[in-house]
């Protein structure tokens, strides 16, 4: 699999760019944010294989972590990981690249929160409103909205 063979979609583009940025600038991005962004499965199969390896890297601030991560990607996706590492990241300079990677990570987290919110909205329909479960679901929905707002403002 290669970058050129990936399906064309907005989700794929965010996932591709986030992984490209994580491989190239991940050592300069807030690790907690990057961990969270890489914590949920990706929708594109080849990129999911690379995400697993990058997310599984024990220390993304250590020299040489990228080589180990790329080498740990399962075949037939290892060459895709190498391509993501070697393709120039679309930013004018390193400062903008790091900011873009952080923004892409936030977008992935926001996508995760939106997916969770949609699942909870479906679940809240099936639970009595005055039950403990209903209250817990509504509290989690409120927390998700607060977290989405905080991420959107950062």
C-alpha positions in Angstrom: 0.0 0.0 0.0 1.2 3.5 -0.8 0.1 7.1 -0.2 -1.2 7.3 -3.7 -3.4 4.2 -3.3 -5.2 5.5 -0.2 -8.9 6.3 -0.7 -9.7 10.0 -1.1 -11.8 11.3 1.8 -11.7 14.0 4.4 -11.2 11.5 7.2 -8.3 9.8 5.4 -6.7 13.2 4.8 -6.8 14.1 8.5 -5.5 10.7 9.5 -2.7 10.7 6.9 -1.6 14.2 7.8 -1.8 13.5 11.6 0.4 10.4 11.2 2.8 12.2 8.9 3.1 14.9 11.5 3.4 12.5 14.4 6.2 10.7 12.7 8.1 13.8 11.7 7.3 16.2 14.6 5.7 14.0 17.3 8.7 14.6 19.6 7.8 18.3 19.8 4.0 18.0 20.3 2.3 17.7 23.7 2.6 13.9 24.4 -0.7 13.7 26.3 -2.6 15.3 23.4 -0.8 13.0 20.9 -1.5 9.9 23.0 -5.2 10.8 23.1 -5.4 11.5 19.4 -3.7 8.2 18.6 -5.8 6.3 21.1 -8.8 5.5 18.9 -8.7 3.4 15.8 -8.5 5.1 12.4 -11.0 4.4 9.7 -8.5 3.8 6.9 -7.0 0.3 7.1 -3.4 1.1 6.1 -3.3 4.2 8.3 -4.7 2.2 11.2 -1.7 -0.2 11.0 0.7 2.8 11.2 -1.3 4.4 14.0 -1.0 1.2 16.1 2.8 1.3 15.7 3.1 5.0 16.5 0.6 4.8 19.4 2.6 1.8 20.7 5.9 3.6 20.7 7.0 3.7 24.4 8.7 7.1 24.3 8.2 9.4 21.3 10.7 11.9 22.7 13.6 9.5 22.6 16.0 9.6 19.6 15.4 6.7 17.2 11.8 6.0 18.2 10.6 6.7 14.7 12.8 4.0 13.1 11.5 1.5 15.6 7.9 2.5 15.1 8.2 2.3 11.3 9.9 -1.1 11.6 7.2 -2.4 13.8 4.4 -1.7 11.4 3.0 -5.0 10.1 3.3 -5.9 6.4 2.0 -4.9 3.9 1.8 -1.4 5.5 5.4 -0.9 6.5 6.3 0.9 3.2 3.3 3.2 3.8 4.8 4.2 7.2 8.2 4.9 5.5 6.4 7.0 2.9 4.6 9.0 5.6 7.9 9.6 7.4 9.8 10.7 4.2 7.1 12.8 2.5 7.6 16.5 3.2 5.1 17.8 5.8 3.0 20.6 4.3 4.2 23.6 6.4 6.5 26.5 5.8 8.7 26.0 8.8 9.1 23.8 11.8 7.1 26.1 14.2 4.1 26.0 11.9 4.5 22.3 11.4 4.4 21.6 15.1 1.3 23.9 15.5 -0.4 22.1 12.6 0.4 18.6 14.1 -1.1 19.8 17.4 -4.2 21.1 15.5 -4.6 17.8 13.7 -4.3 15.9 17.0 -7.1 18.1 18.4 -9.2 17.4 15.4 -8.8 13.7 15.9 -9.8 14.0 19.6 -12.8 16.1 18.6 -13.8 13.4 16.2 -13.6 10.8 18.9 -15.7 13.0 21.2 -18.3 13.5 18.5 -18.5 9.8 17.9 -18.9 9.1 21.6 -21.5 11.8 21.9 -23.6 10.3 19.0 -23.4 6.9 20.7 -24.5 8.4 24.1 -27.4 10.3 22.4 -28.6 7.0 21.1 -28.2 5.3 24.4 -30.0 8.1 26.3 -33.1 7.4 24.2 -33.3 3.9 25.5 -32.9 4.6 29.2 -35.5 6.1 31.5 -34.7 9.8 32.1 -35.1 9.6 35.9 -32.9 6.6 36.3 -29.3 6.6 37.5 -28.2 5.4 34.1 -30.0 8.3 32.4 -28.5 10.8 34.7 -25.0 9.3 34.2 -25.4 9.5 30.4 -26.6 13.1 30.5 -23.6 14.0 32.8 -21.2 12.4 30.4 -22.8 14.2 27.5 -22.4 17.5 29.4 -18.7 16.6 30.1 -18.1 15.8 26.4 -19.6 19.2 25.4 -17.4 21.0 27.9 -14.3 19.1 26.7 -15.1 19.8 23.1 -15.4 23.5 23.9 -12.1 23.5 25.8 -10.3 21.8 22.9 -11.9 24.1 20.3 -10.6 27.1 22.2 -7.1 25.8 22.6 
